[in-house]
């Protein structure tokens, strides 16, 4: 059983799409996705600096587009007739996974992420907020320290990593008084995602839903909400809306993948984060991070 996984915000790096443009059809595909996103994704994926692509309104469509590009290049290996594929995505990567699993069209996925990114950027601008990874420590002590600082455990990533989210003052307080045997590492994101700070983003997404055409996924698609496979395309879309303010339970997704019998992980670009988490949360399961066209050929061999 092979899991195709898609990373979330913070995985983007300056110039990470440059090498992909040499592949047939990629520039044209990115052009179509750019029209849907209202952004020049070729520019942002090849020429923009780190600070520019940290912007939520840019980062989220860029990350989803990168995964869709790689997914199309692997399309002949990801047929609906296969019974050995499952999908999952972390945070905004869940939109990518939804499209690749057949629950959203590419156009709907880009329309959704465009609205999501813009609305979340506006919500983040209202109050200075952010996120920090808490690495190590005992889980109960980590959660207690996060709560004591007034923060939300926005991502439970497994393997001893919890991401705290809230105001910059709250994050600074946590960093000054970290849990025992734990490190607090600021993340390159521009807001307290997956918390009530993002509540203003819900209404624009709810207004968009009626204009989209969700479908039931053709392969199992695991939800960040609880790690369970989504019941339908409509339920998945509702969950994607709620996810904006709801913690991401990637630990439960990894547990569900193991329970399903996954024995190979393939992470689509901008890859690296989820394969890193799998080393501790899915010990013994081989994981390939597709960071360049070279790894794409490895992925094709695995999927053969």
N, C-alpha and C positions, 0 to 999 in steps of 0.2 A: 504494500500500500504506500502510495507516494502523496505527500502533502505539498501543495503549492501555497506558499505563504508570501504575504505582501507587507512591507514595512510601513511605519507611520512617520509622522513629522519629526524632524531632527535627523533623519537618515540621509538627507540631501547634502551634496558636496559641490563646490564650484566646479563647473566643467565636466560633470559626470556623464553627460550625454554626448560629449564630443566624439568619442570613438564609434558610437552607435550610428552616427550620420553616414558613415561609409557603407552601411548595409543597404541593399536594395529596398526601396519603399519606405525607409524610416523617415526621411525628411518630409515626404508627402503625407505620411501618416501623422507625424507631429504637426504638420500644417493644418490638417483637418481637426485635430484635437485642440489646436490653438484657437481656431475659429469658435469651437464650442465653449472654450474657457474664457475667451475674450482676452487672451494673453499671448505674447510671442514666446512660446515655450522653447523654441530653438535658441533664441537669445538667452533666456534665463537658464537653460540647461547647458550652455556652452561658454557664454561670455560674462554673465553677471557674477559679482563678487559674493562672498559669504554673507555679508550683512544684507544684501538685496534679497537673496533667496531664503533668508531667515524669516522674512515677512510672511505672515500666515496666508495672506491673500495670494501670494506667489507660490509658497512652498507646497501647499496642499494640492493644487492642480498639477504642479510639476511632478510630484511624487506619483500621483495616480496615472498621469500620462506615461511616465517611464515604465510602470508596470504593464500598462496596456500595450505599449510598443513591444516589450519582451514577450508578452503573452501572444501577440499576433505572430511573432517570429517563431513561436513554438506551437502554433495552432494545429499543425498537422499531427502533433503528438498529444493533443489535448481533446480528442474527439469525444462527443457525447456518449458514444458506445462503450467507452472504457469504464470499468467498474473498480479500478484500482486507484482512483484519484479523489482527493478531498481538498478543500480550500479553506483558508483562514487568513484574515488580515488584522493587523494591529492598528487600532484607531482609524485614521483616514485610509489606511491600507485595506480596511474592510470594504470600502467602496470599490477599490481595485479588484479584490477577491470576488465581490458580488458580480461585477461585470464579467470576469473570466469564468465564473461558474454559471453564467447564463441568467442570473437574476435581474440584471440591468443591461440595457444596451450601452454601448460606448457613449453615445450622445447623451443618454440620461445620466450616466455616471459622471460625465464632465459637467453637465448642467447642475447636478446635485453638489459636486465638490466646489464648483464656482460659487454657488449660493452659500454653501457651508463656510467656505474660506472667507468670503467677504463679510458675512455676518459675524463670524467668530473674531475676525480682525477688528471689527467695529466694537464688539463687546470687550475685547482685550484692551482697546484704547481708552475705554471709559475709566478704568482703574488700573494702575500699574500692577500686573500680576505675572507669575511665572511658575516654573516647575523645577524641582530638584530630585535627583535620584538618591535614595538612601540605600547604600550598599553594605551588606553584612548586618551583624547584630541579630538578636532574637526577635522573631516576628512580633510577639506580643509587646515587647519593649519598644520596637520601632513604631508600631501603630499607636502606642500610648504617647510617645514623644510627638508624633505628627498631630495627634488630637490636642495635646497640651499646647502646641504652638498655634492652634486655631486653623490648622491646615486640613486638607482632604487627601486621603490615600487614593489618588486619581488613577494610578496604574499599579496593579499587582502583577508583576512580570515574572514571578517565580525565581527560583535559584537564589534567593536572598536579596532580591531587588524590589523595592517599593518606591514609586514616584509620588512625592508630595507636591500639592499644588495649592496656591493661595496668593496673598499679597506679597510684595517683595520684602516688606517689613517682617512678615511672618516667616518667610523663608530664611531671612537673615538670622532671626531668633533661633530657628532650628539648627542652622549651621554653627551658631555660637555654642549651642548646647545639644550636640548630637547624641543619639542613643549610644549606649556602651558598645564598643567594638564595631562601630559603624562609621562610614564616611558619607558626607553629604556633598553631592556633585551637581552644580547648576547645569541645567539643560539649555540647548540652543533653541528655545521656543519663546514665543512672544506673549504667552497668556496662560492662565490657569485653566487649561482644557479639562473637560470631563468633570467639571464642578458647577455649582450654581452660578458662578461668575459668568458662565456662558449662556445663561437662560435667555437673554435677549436674542440669541441666534435661533431659538426654536421656532418662533412665529414665521420668519421667512421660509424656513424649510417646510413647515406644515402647509404653507400656502403653495409651495412648489409641488407637493406630492400629487395633487390631483391632475397635474399636467404630465406626469410620468407614467410609464407602462411597465410595471414590474412583472416578472415572470417567475415561476417556480424554478429553482436552480436545477441544472441537469446533473450536477455532482453535489455531494454533501458539502454544506457551507456552514462552518461553525461560528457562532456568535460570540462577540466580546462580552455580552451581558452575563452569560452563565456557562459558556463553553459548549452549549448544546447546539445540535444542527437546527437550522431555522426550519419552520414548518411550511412556509410558503413564501413566494416573492413579495406579497403584500406585507406579511409579518416582518420580513427582512427589512423592507423599506421603513416601516414604522420603527423598527429597532435602530436603524441607522440615524433616524431623527433623534430618538431619545438618547443615543450614545453621546451626543454633544455635551450633555450634562451628567452622564452616568459613568462611573469608574470603569476602566477597561480591565477585564479579568483574563489577561493573557495566560496566567497560570492555569486557569481552568480550561482554556483552549488547548494548551499543551497536554494537559491530562487527558482531554477528550481524544486528541490525536493518538496518544499512546494506547488508550483503550480501544480505539478503532483498529489498531494493529499497524500504524504507520511505521515503516522501517526505512524511510528515506525522506529527507526534507529538501525542497528546492526553494530558495528565497529569491524572488525577482527584484530587479533594481528599483531604487538604490539600495542594494543588499548589504548585509553584514550584521545589522542589529539583531535580527531574529535568530540567525544561526548562532550568534554569540549567546543569546539567552538559552537556546536549545542545548548548548554544551553542558549546562547545569540542570536545566529543567527536563531534558529528554536525553539523559546520559546514554551513550552507546548507539544513538541513532545518527547515522551519517547525515551531514547537512552541507549542501552546496550553496554558497552565496554567489549569485550571478551578478558580478560587478562590471563585466565587460563582454564583448562578443566572444572572447576566448572561452569564458565559462558557459556561455550559451551553448557552445558545441558540446561541452560536458553534460549540460542539462538534456540536450537532445539524445545523447547516448543513454543516460539514465532512463529517460522516458521511452526509449525504444523498447 
